[in-house]
Amino acid sequence: MTKIVVLGAGISGHTAASHLRRKLSKKHEVLVVSPNSNYQWIPSNIWVGIGRMNREDTVFPLEPLYKRKGIGFIQAKVVTFHPEGDSDEEMPFVMVEYTSGDKKGRQGKVTYDFLINATGPKLAFDMTEGLLPGTNKAYSVCTYDHAEHAWAGLKALIEKLKSSDERAKILIGTGHPKATCQGAAFEYILNVEKELVRYGVRNKVDITWLSNEYLLGDFGMDGMLLTYGKEVMKSSEMVEMVFTDRNIRWIAGAGITKVEEGKAHYENLAGEYKTEEFDFAMLIPAFSGHGFKAYDKGNKDITEKLFKGFMVVDADYTPRPYEEWTVQDWPETYQNPSYPNIFAPGIAFAPPHSISKPRKSKNGTDIFPSPPRTGMPSGITAKLVADNIIDSVKHGKISLHHKGSMGNMGAACIASAGYGAFQGNGISMTTFPIVPDYKKYSKTGGRDIQKTFGDIGLAGHWVKLSLHYAFLYKAKMKPFWWLIPE
Amino acid sequence: MTHLISKAEKAKMQNPFIQFFKFVWLNIKIIGIVGHGHGGTRK
């Protein structure tokens, strides 16, 4: 019997657990450890944040599903890693702290044969002074709680504008000089704009996009050259076209360093310190590792073997200048090099470097996006890790047959640009590969131009809505769920 | 110079009939790109 422990039940962790359970016989144990009782389909949080969906539409409780499917579940958060066991325990284990029930606050050892670390990111609001959702008119949509809170703040502003002649300022973007997930903020700003039109208050609101991207449409992927209809255009031009059409002002190359009541202080790449005022803001925080510690059998600190902020995997972490980065730097199997039974798919793995070109302000502050690993790459990397573990269990030795580098993987970003069956809008973009391969596709910005395209229209909204229902169906492991690709 | 979305383009973007076919085309195209498989980059 083999025991596989999955830390985290987000897109990555839940995908891995589902595939492991489907393909391994019941004599093997699959155990999920997550501090949250619910699964949440995070991409739809932007619709919770504009009041078009309720949290119930985007979440479901994990425990009943896992009970039905034969997946073990412990509601707890991991505290420390012990990949060699300790003086009392021969097996490798993680120390966890229970987050609910009778055992709440107590710690316990969870042993494993294979470990999948899918703990995702820590939403590091503390890395930006004053950035704490809902405390100073600045909100987040990173969790369903945050998104609900954001809608309450936006709704109050809309009501105020409807009943007065006042004007207002809305600021949406990234809340830290090295934040990632620009896509979520991009979706939110377009949805907010559309809702303001629907409520008849758009003419009273100045909307501003503020981001750490050097150019619009970077999305943490160094931007892209894409086909749009019969044209070939840069993603920066496409986003600029949309913002101009929606009368959205933008500030690029800006890193927010401090947030106060209705004020965001930022530094730009020119080294200027500026302030942007707002009546409502949604700012994506920095993502960081969880600060986990690891110990060997003798209780010696071996954290550096497992973590560089996020978990160390089979990437090439040798520091090199941007011009020397290659797709080969990126991991293929997400296996920890020191402990071959530990894997880290999704956001939990430490990237070798950013994808976007690193830039510093004239004062030396790093202002550029961190690499995105959310959504589709999370699911794909989780599935290939699960497949490698399944092969390893079946063959009795470590198998790494399944590979999936972000330098050889396509992704689709279906960005909602407004909600509504016939009034909705979406910006559909695909890119191949996610990490640009400037050698292979030297003439097209590192991407296969046949597979990197953009499209705008109502159909994009329908696609995004279809994905919402399809992926929740899949996550609930309903009949033939596994036929739906990650 | 910034590209602008013309009124004719906007009408097409919101036309449910045209967009239905676009929806089918998008799904096929997206699955073709992201579902086509993936692999390593090293020898």
Interface residues (C-beta under 8 A of the other chain):
Chain A: M233 E237 M238 E240 M241 V242 T244 D245 V327 Q328 W330 E332 M376 I380 L384 K403 G404 S405 G407 N408 M409 G410 A411 A412 I414 F422 Q423 N425 S428 T430 F432 D437 K451 F453 D455 I456 G457 L458 A459 G460 W462 V463 S466 P485
Chain B: T2 H3 L4 I5 K12 M13 Q14 N15 P16 Q19 F20 K22 F23 W25 L26 N27 K29 I30 I31 I33 V34 G35 H36 H38 G39 G40 T41 R42
